[in-house]
Amino acid sequence: MNSPPMTTRRNTSGLGGLYRRLDAKHLVVFLNTLILVVAEWRFGGLGGYDRLLMALGACIATEVGLSLLILGRLPRSYVSPYISGVSLSLLLKPAHGILWPFALGGFLSVASKYVLRDKHSHLWNPTNFSISLLLLTATPVLTKLTHEWGNSLDANIVIWSVGALVVHRAGLLHITMSYVAAFALFAALRSVVMPDARFLTELAPLTGPMYQLFIFFMITDPPTVVRGRTGQIRIAVLIALVEAAIRVGLDLEISWLAPLGPGPALFALALVGPAAKWIDNRRITAPNS
């Protein structure tokens, strides 16, 4: 009689064991909160806590309401509405005293998960959908998104270190790094072919809160990424390519691209991501012969 196979017990002691035991969702919440704290503490990035409360309140209320209405139960997790609320409060920059974009943005973010679905999954990253739509339709009251952390090296080191840890724990670090590498490559190309463009200037947006939320939360949103590591890398590079094309078009003053100026990366993801997910959902796996 064959002996039963030996099982290897995982070592869960020490820092490595603690890291493996950590829930990726808890790390995501920590990183999202860290970006919020750094943005407000170092650079006053919120513009008022009323914006944060409005965005969070709208996201959580919509999540609870739609979950009860459509699923007949309370939400099992509030991580997604929390991330959307914090991201909206940092990325939307309406005129002073205007709060309705945060309420509407919160509703659109969460509602998109329940409405814009295909094959039992939503197509758009919730925050990406709402911000892209608002930037296209509410430009009279929304100003240009912020880009940089004031060139603060210490803030960027902290955010990028924790961010890399979080997406690595989620098994999606290759998506973030592929996009960053492609962004740097296209930034170098733009600095060569475009008049008066400099590489460091083209690369600078990566230091901003928009891009840190983008690379650690939006393009790595598990329900909206395609299947397979190779496919995920290809889509990340394609998003960077479309973004670079938008930037070149804006530099050349192509008029019909002007509405995309406030957030080329956001619009690139909004165009490429859902289409890629829809196609991926329709891939037919050949039956075993």
N, C-alpha and C positions, 0 to 999 in steps of 0.2 A: 504494500500500500504506500502510495506517495505521501510524503510528509506535507503538512499544510504549509503554504508559503509564509516565509518570515515577514513580519511587518516592521517597518522602521519607524521608530517613535521620533516625532519632530522635537527638536530642542526648543522649548518655549521660554527658556531662562535668559536673563540678560537683556540688553537693549534690542538685539535681533528678535528675540521672542516677543518682547513688548511691541515692537514694530509690526510683527505679523499678527498680533492679537488686536491691534487697533482697527476699528471699523473705518473703512474708507470714507463713509458719510460724515463721520465725526471730524476727520481731517479736513474734508471739504469745507465744513462749517467753520472750522478754525481758520483756514486760509482766507476765506471770504471775509471773516470778521477782522483778521489781521490787516488786509488791504484797506478795509474801512477805517480802522483805527489809525493806521499810518497816514492815510490820505487826509483825515481830519486833523490829527495831532500835528503833523509836520507842515501841511500845506493848506489847511482849511478847505479841503476839497468838497465837503458836503454843501456848504452854503446855507446851512440851517438844519437843525434836527427835525423841524417840522416836515421837511422833505422826506427824511428817512422814515418817520412815523407814518406819513401818508402812503409811501410806497409799500412798506411792510404790511400796513393794515389792509390795503387794497389787495395785495397778493394773497395774504392768509385768508381774508374774508371770501375772496373768489374761490380759493381752493376748497374751503369748507363748504361753501354753497353749492358748487358744481359737483363735488364728490357726493354730497347728500342727494342732490337732484338726479344725477346720472347713475351713480354706483350704489346709492342707497345706504351709504355708510360714511363715517368720518374718515378723513385722510389717514393713511397709515404712517406717513412721514410728512414733515413740514420743511424738509431740507430744500426742495426745489423752490417753493415760494419764498423762503428766506433768502436764498441766493439771488433770486430775481429781484426782490425788494431792495437788497443792498446794492446790487448792480445798477438798478434804475436810479437810486438816489445819488450814485456817484457819476453816472454817465449822462443823465439828462440835465441840461443846463438851460432852463427856461428863464424868461425875464423875471426880474425881482418881484417877489410877492405872488407869483403864479404857482399854484399847487396842483391844478387839475391834470397836467401831464403825468404826474406820478400816480394819481388815482387811475387814470385811463390806461397808463402803461402797465400798471399792476394787473388790471382786469384783462388786458389783451395778452399779457404774458401767460397767465394761467389758463385763460380760456382757449388759447391756441393749442394747448396740450390735449384738450378734450374735443376740439372741433376739427382741427387740421391734422387728421390722422390717416394712416394707410397701413394696412396689414397689422393692426393692433399696436402701432407705435406712432408717436407724433413725428412730423417731418422737420419742423423748425425748432431750433433751440428757442425756448420761450422768450428769454430776454432779447435775443437777437431779432426775433420777429417783431416784438413790440417797439423796440428802439428804432429799427429800420423803418417801420411804418410811420412812426411819429416824426422822424426826421424828414420823411418825404412829404408829409401832409401838414405839419404844423411848424414849418420853418419861420413864419412871422414871429412866433413867441419862443422858439428854441434857438439858442446860440450854438456856435461850433463846440464840439466836444473838446475837453482838455486832453493834452497829449503827454506832458512830461511831469516828472516828479521834481522839477527844479534841479535836474542833474544830480540828485542826491545819491551818491554811491552806496552809502550804508543802507538806505531804504530799499534800494534795488537788490542788494545782496540778500537781505532778509527775505524779501518777497519771493525772489527767484529760488532761493534755497528751499524754503518751505513749499513753494509751488511745485518744484521738481519732485520733492518727497511725496507730495500728495498724488500727483498724476502717476508716479512710479508705483505707489501702493495700489492704485486703481488699474495698473497694467496698461496705461495709455501714454506713457512718457514719449514713446516713439512718434506719436501724433504731434505733440508740442514741439519736439526737437526738429522734426521734419519741416514743420511750418517755419520755425525760427531760422533754420538753415536756408530754406528757400527764400525767405524774406531778405536775409542778408545778401544772398546771391543776386537777387533782383535789385536790391538797393545799390550794390556795386555796379551792376549793368547800367542803371539809370544815371549813376554819377559819371559814367564814361560817355554815354550817348547824349545826355541832355545838357544843354548849355547852362553854365553857372551852377550845376548841381554838384554837391560835395557828398562823399560817402557818409561821413559822420552825421551830416544833416539828414540824409535819407534813412539812416539807421536809427536816428533818435526816437522815433515814435515807439519803439520797443520798450523804452523806459517809462512809458506812461501808464496810468491806471486803466485806460481803455484796453490797451494791449495785454496787460497782465490779467485782467478779467477775461479777455478774449482767448488767450492761449491756454489758460488753466481751467476755464469753465465752459466756454462756448464751443470751441472746436473739439473738445474732448467730452461733450455731453453724451454719455453712453447710449441713450435711446435713439440718438440721431446720427450716430456714426455708422459707416458701412461695415460689413462683416469682413474679417480677415486683415491681418497686419499689413500685407502688401497693398491692399485696396485703401486702407486708412492712410497710408503714407502717400499714395498717389493723389488722393483727394486733398490732403493737407497742402501738397505742392501745387495742385491746381488752384486752390483757393488763393494761395500766395501769388500765383501767376495772374489770376483775374484781378486781384487787388493792384498788382504792379501795372497792369494795363489801364486800370481806372486812373491811377496816379499819373501815368504818362499822358493820358487823355486830358486830364485836368491841367497839367503843365502846358499842354498845347492849346488850352482854352477851347476845347470842343464843347460847344454850348449845351448839348443834350446830356452831357455827363455832369454838369454843374450841380444838380441836386444830390449827387453822390459824394460831393466834396466833404461834408461833415464827418463821414466815416467810411472810407474806402474798404477797410477790412470787414466791417459789419455788413456792407452791401455785397461784398464778394462771397461771404459765407451764406447770406440769405439767398443768393442766386445759385451757388454751386451745391451747398449742403443738401437742401431738400430734393433737388433733382437727382443727385447721386444716391440718396437714400431710397427714393422712389424706384429708381432703376435696380438698385440692389435688392429691393423687396421682390422684384420680378425675376430674379435669376432662378432658373430652373435647374435643380440638381438632377443629373441623369441617374436613373435607377441602377442599382447594382445588377450586373449581368450574372 
